[in-house]
Amino acid sequence: MKTMFYFAISIFLFANVSAFSAGPALRRPSALNVATKSKAPVFDEVCDTTGVTLKRFMTEVALLNPELQELTTLFGAVDTACKAITNLVKRSQLPSSETLGYEGNINIQGEDQKKLDVITNDLLKRALRFTGKLGVLASEEEDAPVDIAGPSKEVIIDESDRYVAVFDPLDGSSNVDAGIPTGTIIGIYEHDESCDIDAECEGDDCAEQEARCLANTLQPGDNLVAAAYCLYSSSTFLVLTLGSGTYGFTLDENLGEFVLSHPNIKIPDTSSIMSFNEANTHMWDEPLKDVVTNWKQGTGKSGEQFSSRYIGSM
């Protein structure tokens, strides 16, 4: 599931990448309909102005697209959570840090949970849960969506709310001690309005109703309404898409705000860098092996000799 989650988020982000530099002052991209069921959101020149804060950006988006107004609250929570997590990551290797070491539990992927995993998971859950905009909330660190308000571990389902959030609070946490970038990955879906929980059901009586609602977290990637990741590295970056274009923000620590640094990002048409986990070469089929070999030697169709850049997280 983890692989499919990353794949869905990546496809949604990159399917909506549209330009490294600012495009026209007003855009109504038709390509959005491939990625979401809703109409393409409208952006104006404010959304292409570098230095604009994330709060100002989302306010402008909400003014132009009233149907996305609730996403402003959600991304406000993401903004706050990413700022808190980047501080935790920076301090995680100090001898006095409470985030050092392992928690002693195994997550749903069979991985040893670090204390940092658990702390960032709780932090992001709280930030998102209490926006009041989510019907279901699911984390890569949990076996199932759980209530964070108390020890009862109740499933978080509120049929009055509009969105479903799925996330990995800290991808690559095992690399923190090596100073390698880590990140938070978030996907937002529409909440299925057919989700209906009987307020008076108890125990197993609720299981079928809850299962139907929790299926909201297993939607295909092309149902995503929005997606984002925060990257904790030389700077702290927040990259998001609302279904039309992809926008990159950088944390200005002097201001304490994410500011737009990469408006309307676009994947370059050409490149001389490839990125593969070559430890898996033995599992590749022969045509793929031949292509990569040709890229390395400069004997491929383009005649370009590729260099390699790979990192095992974000």
C-alpha positions in Angstrom: 0.0 0.0 0.0 2.9 2.4 0.8 4.3 2.0 -2.7 0.8 2.6 -4.3 0.3 5.6 -2.1 3.6 7.2 -3.1 2.9 6.4 -6.7 -0.5 8.0 -6.6 0.8 11.2 -5.0 3.7 11.4 -7.4 1.5 10.9 -10.5 -0.9 13.5 -9.3 1.9 16.1 -8.5 3.8 15.5 -11.7 0.7 15.2 -13.9 -0.1 18.8 -12.8 3.4 20.2 -13.2 3.0 22.9 -15.8 5.9 25.5 -15.9 9.1 26.4 -14.1 8.5 30.0 -14.9 5.3 32.0 -14.5 2.7 31.3 -17.2 -0.1 33.6 -18.4 -1.7 35.9 -15.9 -4.9 33.9 -15.9 -5.0 30.1 -16.6 -7.9 27.7 -17.0 -6.1 24.4 -17.9 -8.2 21.7 -19.4 -5.7 19.1 -18.4 -7.0 19.1 -14.9 -10.0 17.0 -15.9 -7.6 14.1 -16.3 -6.5 14.3 -12.7 -9.7 15.3 -10.8 -13.4 15.1 -11.1 -14.0 18.8 -10.4 -13.4 21.8 -12.7 -10.0 23.3 -13.1 -9.3 25.9 -10.5 -8.5 29.5 -11.7 -5.3 31.3 -10.8 -4.2 34.9 -11.3 -1.0 36.9 -11.3 -0.8 36.9 -7.5 -0.4 33.1 -7.6 2.6 33.5 -9.9 4.4 36.2 -7.9 7.5 35.0 -6.1 7.7 36.0 -2.5 3.9 35.7 -1.9 3.3 33.8 1.3 1.5 30.5 1.4 -1.3 32.1 3.4 -1.7 34.9 0.8 -1.6 32.3 -2.0 -4.3 30.2 -0.5 -6.5 33.2 0.3 -6.3 34.3 -3.4 -7.1 30.8 -4.6 -10.2 30.7 -2.3 -11.3 34.1 -3.6 -11.1 32.9 -7.2 -12.4 29.4 -6.5 -15.0 29.5 -3.6 -15.4 25.7 -3.9 -11.8 25.3 -2.6 -12.2 27.6 0.4 -12.1 24.6 2.8 -8.7 23.6 1.4 -7.3 26.9 2.7 -7.9 25.7 6.3 -6.3 22.3 5.5 -3.2 23.8 4.0 -3.0 26.1 7.0 -2.7 23.0 9.1 -0.1 21.5 6.7 1.9 24.8 6.9 2.0 24.7 10.7 2.8 21.0 10.9 5.7 21.2 8.4 7.2 24.1 10.4 7.0 22.1 13.6 8.4 18.9 12.0 11.4 20.7 10.4 12.4 21.9 13.8 12.0 18.4 15.3 14.2 17.0 12.4 16.9 19.6 12.9 17.1 18.8 16.6 16.6 15.1 16.4 20.3 14.2 16.6 21.1 16.3 19.7 22.1 14.1 22.7 19.3 15.8 24.7 16.7 15.2 22.1 13.6 13.1 23.1 13.3 11.9 19.5 16.5 9.8 19.5 16.2 6.0 19.1 13.4 3.6 18.4 9.9 3.4 19.8 9.9 -0.4 19.9 6.9 -0.9 17.7 6.5 -2.1 14.1 4.4 0.0 11.6 2.0 -1.4 9.0 4.9 -1.7 6.5 6.8 -4.0 8.9 9.4 -1.2 9.6 10.8 -0.4 13.1 9.2 2.8 14.2 11.6 5.6 15.4 10.5 7.9 18.2 10.6 10.6 15.6 8.1 8.7 13.4 5.6 8.5 16.3 6.0 12.1 17.4 5.7 13.6 13.9 2.7 11.2 13.2 0.9 12.5 16.3 1.8 16.1 15.4 0.4 15.9 11.8 -2.7 14.0 12.9 -3.6 16.7 15.4 -2.9 19.5 13.0 -5.2 17.9 10.3 -7.8 16.4 12.6 -8.8 19.6 14.3 -9.3 21.6 11.1 -12.9 20.2 11.2 -12.7 19.6 7.4 -11.9 15.9 7.4 -14.2 12.9 7.2 -11.5 10.2 7.4 -7.8 10.5 8.3 -5.2 7.7 7.7 -1.5 7.6 8.3 1.2 5.3 7.0 2.3 4.7 10.6 -1.1 3.3 11.7 -2.8 0.0 11.0 -6.1 1.8 10.6 -7.3 5.4 10.9 -7.5 6.1 14.7 -8.8 8.8 17.0 -6.1 11.1 18.4 -8.4 12.8 21.0 -8.1 10.0 23.5 -6.8 6.5 24.2 -9.9 4.7 22.9 -8.4 4.3 19.4 -11.7 5.0 17.8 -11.9 5.3 14.0 -11.9 8.9 12.8 -15.1 9.2 10.8 -17.3 12.3 10.7 -19.8 12.2 7.9 -20.3 16.0 8.1 -16.9 16.7 6.8 -15.8 17.0 3.2 -12.3 15.6 2.7 -10.1 12.5 3.3 -6.4 12.9 4.2 -3.8 10.2 3.7 -0.2 10.8 4.7 3.3 9.6 5.6 4.4 12.0 8.4 8.2 11.5 7.9 9.4 9.5 4.9 13.0 8.5 5.1 13.3 8.9 8.9 15.9 6.1 9.0 18.2 8.5 7.1 18.0 11.4 9.5 21.2 10.3 11.3 23.1 10.5 8.0 21.9 14.1 7.3 19.9 12.9 4.3 16.7 14.8 3.3 13.4 13.5 4.7 9.9 14.6 4.0 6.1 14.6 4.7 3.8 13.3 2.0 0.0 14.2 1.9 -2.9 13.4 -0.3 -6.4 14.8 -0.1 -9.5 13.1 -1.5 -13.2 14.0 -1.6 -15.1 12.3 1.2 -17.7 9.9 -0.1 -21.1 11.4 0.8 -22.6 7.9 0.9 -20.7 7.2 4.1 -23.3 6.9 6.8 -22.7 5.8 10.3 -25.5 4.9 12.7 -24.9 7.1 15.7 -26.4 4.3 18.0 -24.4 1.4 16.6 -21.8 -0.3 18.9 -18.8 -2.6 18.5 -19.1 -5.0 15.7 -22.4 -3.6 14.6 -20.5 -0.6 13.2 -17.8 -2.7 11.4 -19.5 -2.8 8.0 -20.5 0.8 8.1 -17.0 1.8 9.1 -15.4 -0.4 6.5 -17.4 1.4 3.8 -16.3 4.8 5.0 -12.7 3.7 5.4 -12.7 2.6 1.8 -12.4 6.4 1.1 -8.7 6.0 1.9 -8.2 3.4 -0.9 -9.3 5.6 -3.8 -7.2 5.7 -7.0 -4.7 8.5 -7.5 -6.7 10.2 -10.2 -9.4 11.0 -7.6 -7.0 13.2 -5.6 -8.3 16.7 -5.1 -4.9 18.0 -3.8 -1.5 16.7 -2.9 1.6 18.1 -1.3 4.9 17.2 0.2 7.3 19.0 2.6 11.0 18.4 2.1 13.4 18.9 5.0 16.8 19.6 3.6 19.2 22.6 3.0 15.9 24.5 3.2 12.4 23.5 4.1 10.3 23.2 0.9 6.5 22.8 0.6 5.3 21.7 -2.9 1.6 21.5 -3.6 -1.0 21.1 -6.3 -4.7 21.8 -6.3 -5.1 19.9 -9.6 -3.8 22.6 -11.9 -0.1 23.4 -11.9 2.4 22.7 -9.1 3.8 25.4 -6.8 6.9 25.3 -4.6 7.3 27.3 -1.4 10.4 27.8 0.7 10.4 28.5 4.4 11.8 31.9 5.2 12.9 31.3 8.8 13.4 35.0 9.4 9.7 35.6 8.5 8.5 32.3 9.8 6.5 31.9 6.6 6.5 29.7 3.5 7.0 32.0 0.5 6.5 31.2 -3.2 9.8 30.4 -4.7 8.9 28.2 -7.7 5.6 29.2 -9.3 4.0 26.9 -11.8 6.8 24.3 -11.8 7.5 22.3 -15.0 9.4 19.1 -15.6 12.3 19.9 -18.1 11.8 18.6 -21.6 15.4 17.2 -21.5 17.9 16.1 -18.9 21.2 14.4 -18.6 20.6 12.9 -15.2 18.9 9.5 -14.5 17.8 8.3 -11.1 17.3 4.6 -10.3 17.9 2.3 -7.4 20.5 0.2 -9.2 20.5 -2.3 -6.3 17.4 -3.7 -8.0 19.1 -4.2 -11.4 18.9 -8.0 -11.0 15.1 -7.7 -11.1 14.9 -5.6 -14.3 14.0 -7.1 -17.6 16.6 -7.1 -20.3 15.2 -4.2 -22.4 15.4 -1.9 -19.4 18.9 -3.0 -18.6 19.9 -2.3 -22.2 18.4 1.2 -22.1 20.1 2.2 -18.9 23.4 0.8 -20.1 23.1 2.8 -23.3 22.3 6.0 -21.3 25.5 5.5 -19.2 27.6 4.9 -22.3 26.1 7.6 -24.4 25.0 5.1 -27.1 21.3 5.7 -26.8 19.0 7.3 -29.3 19.8 10.8 -28.1 23.6 10.2 -28.0 23.6 11.9 -24.6 25.7 10.3 -21.8 23.8 10.4 -18.6 25.1 10.8 -15.1 23.3 9.3 -12.1 21.8 10.8 -9.0 19.9 8.7 -6.6 18.8 9.0 -2.9 16.7 6.5 -1.0 14.1 9.0 0.3 12.0 11.9 -0.9 
